C-alpha cells in the first residue's frame, strides 16, 4: 500500500465511523437557519472537493512537489492523529455533539478534555488531517482546498459561538473564550482556576 492509498483508508474509516455514530446524539432544541449556515457549508464542501481532486501529473503546472516517502508516511500519520483528535472530542462531548450548529436540551458549556485546549477541537482535528492530505497531494488545488476548509471552519466556529452566546449566555461563553483559543492550542492562554464555561 502506498501513502496516498493509506491516506484514503484513514479518511474513509473516519468518515464511515463518523456517519455511523451520527445516531448517538440528543435531539436539537434550536439551530440557526439554513441560510445562516449555507456559506460555511458551501465553502467547506468546495474545500474538500479541491483537496481530494485527482492528483496532477508530473507535467501539470498544478503539481508543486512530490513528497519523499518519509514525508508522505509522516503526513498519513498526521492525518490519522487529526482523525483521532476528532474522535476524542466527540466521545468527550457525548450526546451534545451535532454535525451542524445546534443547541440541545439541557445544553451546557464543556471546558474539559480537548475542550480545555481549544474551543473547537473537532474542527482542529479535521484541519490537521487535511494538512496531511495537502502535503500528500503536493498540488495547488490541494493547498487551495486546505485554505477554503480553514476559512469555512472559521466561519462555522464564529457562527456557532454567536449562537451559543445567545443560547447559553454571553458572559459564560466569553469567560471560557478568554482562556481557550479557538482552533490552535496556546501555552500563553491558560484557563483560570475557576473557569466554569466551555464549548461544544
C-alpha positions as CSV (number, residue, x, y, z in Angstrom):
1,X,0.0,0.0,0.0
2,X,1.4,3.4,-0.9
3,X,1.0,6.5,1.3
4,X,-1.9,8.0,-0.7
5,X,-3.9,4.8,-0.6
6,X,-3.3,4.6,3.2
7,X,-4.4,8.2,3.4
8,X,-7.7,7.4,1.7
9,X,-8.2,4.4,4.1
10,X,-7.7,6.8,7.1
11,X,-10.3,9.3,5.7
12,X,-12.7,6.6,4.6
13,X,-12.6,4.8,8.0
14,X,-13.1,8.1,9.8
15,X,-15.9,9.2,7.5
16,X,-17.8,5.9,7.8
17,X,-17.5,5.7,11.6
18,X,-18.4,9.3,12.0
19,X,-21.5,8.8,9.9
20,X,-22.5,5.6,11.7
21,X,-22.2,7.4,15.1
22,X,-24.5,10.3,14.0
23,X,-27.4,8.5,15.7
24,X,-25.6,8.9,19.0
25,X,-26.8,12.5,19.7
26,X,-29.6,14.1,21.5
27,X,-32.3,16.0,19.6
28,X,-31.7,19.6,18.7
29,X,-33.7,22.1,20.6
30,X,-32.8,25.1,18.4
31,X,-30.5,25.8,15.5
32,X,-29.6,28.8,13.2
33,X,-31.4,28.9,9.8
34,X,-30.1,27.0,6.8
35,X,-29.5,30.4,5.2
36,X,-27.1,31.4,8.0
37,X,-25.3,28.1,7.8
38,X,-25.1,27.9,4.0
39,X,-21.8,29.9,3.5
40,X,-19.7,27.7,5.7
41,X,-21.3,24.5,4.3
42,X,-20.7,25.6,0.7
43,X,-17.1,26.7,1.4
44,X,-16.1,23.5,3.2
45,X,-17.7,21.4,0.5
46,X,-15.6,23.2,-2.1
47,X,-12.6,22.8,0.1
48,X,-13.0,19.0,0.3
49,X,-13.6,18.8,-3.4
50,X,-10.3,20.6,-4.2
51,X,-8.4,18.8,-1.5
52,X,-9.3,15.3,-2.8
53,X,-9.3,16.2,-6.5
54,X,-7.3,14.0,-8.8
55,X,-3.6,14.4,-8.3
56,X,-2.0,16.4,-11.2
57,X,0.5,14.7,-13.5
58,X,4.2,15.5,-13.3
59,X,3.8,17.8,-16.3
60,X,1.0,19.8,-14.8
61,X,1.6,23.3,-13.6
62,X,-0.7,22.5,-10.6
63,X,1.8,20.0,-9.2
64,X,4.1,21.8,-6.7
65,X,6.0,18.9,-5.2
66,X,6.1,15.1,-4.7
67,X,6.7,14.2,-1.1
68,X,9.6,11.9,-0.2
69,X,8.4,8.5,1.3
70,X,9.3,9.5,4.8
71,X,7.4,12.8,4.5
72,X,4.4,11.1,2.8
73,X,4.1,8.5,5.6
74,X,4.5,11.2,8.2
75,X,1.6,13.0,6.5
76,X,-0.5,9.9,6.7
77,X,0.3,9.6,10.5
78,X,-0.6,13.3,10.9
79,X,-3.9,12.8,9.3
80,X,-4.6,9.7,11.5
81,X,-3.7,11.8,14.5
82,X,-6.1,14.5,13.4
83,X,-8.9,12.0,13.0
84,X,-8.1,10.6,16.4
85,X,-8.4,14.1,17.8
86,X,-11.9,14.4,16.3
87,X,-13.0,11.2,18.0
88,X,-11.5,12.2,21.3
89,X,-13.6,15.4,21.2
90,X,-16.7,13.7,20.0
91,X,-16.6,11.0,22.7
92,X,-15.9,13.6,25.3
93,X,-18.9,15.7,24.1
94,X,-21.2,12.7,24.1
95,X,-24.8,13.3,23.1
96,X,-24.3,17.1,22.9
97,X,-22.5,16.6,19.6
98,X,-24.1,17.7,16.3
99,X,-22.9,17.8,12.8
100,X,-24.4,21.3,12.3
101,X,-24.7,24.3,14.6
102,X,-27.4,23.5,17.2
103,X,-28.3,23.9,20.8
104,X,-29.6,20.8,22.6
105,X,-31.9,20.4,25.5
106,X,-30.0,21.0,28.7
107,X,-27.1,22.2,26.6
108,X,-24.2,23.4,28.7
109,X,-20.7,24.6,28.2
110,X,-18.0,21.9,28.1
111,X,-14.5,23.0,29.1
112,X,-12.7,19.8,30.0
113,X,-10.7,17.3,27.9
114,X,-9.9,18.5,24.4
115,X,-12.3,21.5,25.0
116,X,-9.8,22.8,27.6
117,X,-7.2,23.0,24.9
118,X,-9.2,24.7,22.1
119,X,-12.9,25.7,21.7
120,X,-13.4,23.6,18.6
121,X,-11.2,20.5,18.7
122,X,-13.2,18.6,16.1
123,X,-12.6,21.4,13.6
124,X,-8.9,21.4,14.7
125,X,-8.7,17.6,14.1
126,X,-10.3,17.8,10.6
127,X,-8.0,20.6,9.6
128,X,-4.9,18.7,10.9
129,X,-6.0,15.7,8.8
130,X,-6.4,18.0,5.9
131,X,-2.9,19.3,6.2
132,X,-1.7,15.7,5.8
133,X,-3.7,15.3,2.7
134,X,-2.5,18.6,1.3
135,X,1.1,17.5,1.8
136,X,0.5,14.2,0.0
137,X,-1.3,16.0,-2.8
138,X,1.5,18.4,-3.3
139,X,-0.6,20.5,-5.6
140,X,-2.0,23.9,-6.0
141,X,-5.6,22.6,-5.8
142,X,-4.7,20.8,-2.6
143,X,-3.4,24.0,-1.0
144,X,-6.4,25.9,-2.2
145,X,-8.7,23.2,-0.7
146,X,-6.9,23.5,2.6
147,X,-7.3,27.3,2.6
148,X,-11.0,27.0,1.8
149,X,-11.5,24.4,4.5
150,X,-9.8,26.6,7.1
151,X,-11.9,29.6,6.1
152,X,-15.1,27.5,6.1
153,X,-14.4,26.1,9.6
154,X,-13.5,29.6,11.0
155,X,-16.9,30.8,9.6
156,X,-18.7,27.9,11.2
157,X,-16.9,28.4,14.5
158,X,-17.9,32.0,14.6
159,X,-21.5,31.3,13.8
160,X,-21.6,28.6,16.4
161,X,-20.1,30.9,19.0
162,X,-22.6,33.7,18.3
163,X,-25.4,31.1,18.5
164,X,-24.1,29.6,21.8
165,X,-23.7,33.0,23.4
166,X,-27.3,33.7,22.7
167,X,-28.4,30.3,23.9
168,X,-26.2,29.9,26.9
169,X,-25.3,33.4,27.9
170,X,-22.6,35.7,26.6
171,X,-20.9,36.2,29.9
172,X,-20.4,32.5,30.5
173,X,-19.1,31.8,27.0
174,X,-16.9,34.9,26.8
175,X,-15.2,33.9,30.1
176,X,-14.4,30.5,28.5
177,X,-13.2,32.0,25.2
178,X,-10.9,34.4,27.1
179,X,-8.9,31.5,28.3
180,X,-9.2,29.0,25.5
181,X,-8.1,29.6,21.9
182,X,-10.4,28.9,19.0
183,X,-8.5,26.3,16.9
184,X,-4.8,26.2,17.8
185,X,-3.7,25.4,21.4
186,X,-1.6,28.1,23.0
187,X,0.5,27.8,26.2
188,X,0.0,31.5,26.8
189,X,-3.7,31.3,27.2
190,X,-4.3,29.1,30.2
191,X,-7.8,28.6,31.7
192,X,-8.4,30.3,35.0
193,X,-8.6,28.0,38.0
194,X,-12.2,28.9,38.5
195,X,-13.3,28.8,34.8
196,X,-16.7,27.3,34.6
197,X,-17.5,27.7,30.9
198,X,-16.8,25.7,27.8
199,X,-17.9,25.0,24.3
200,X,-19.2,22.2,22.3
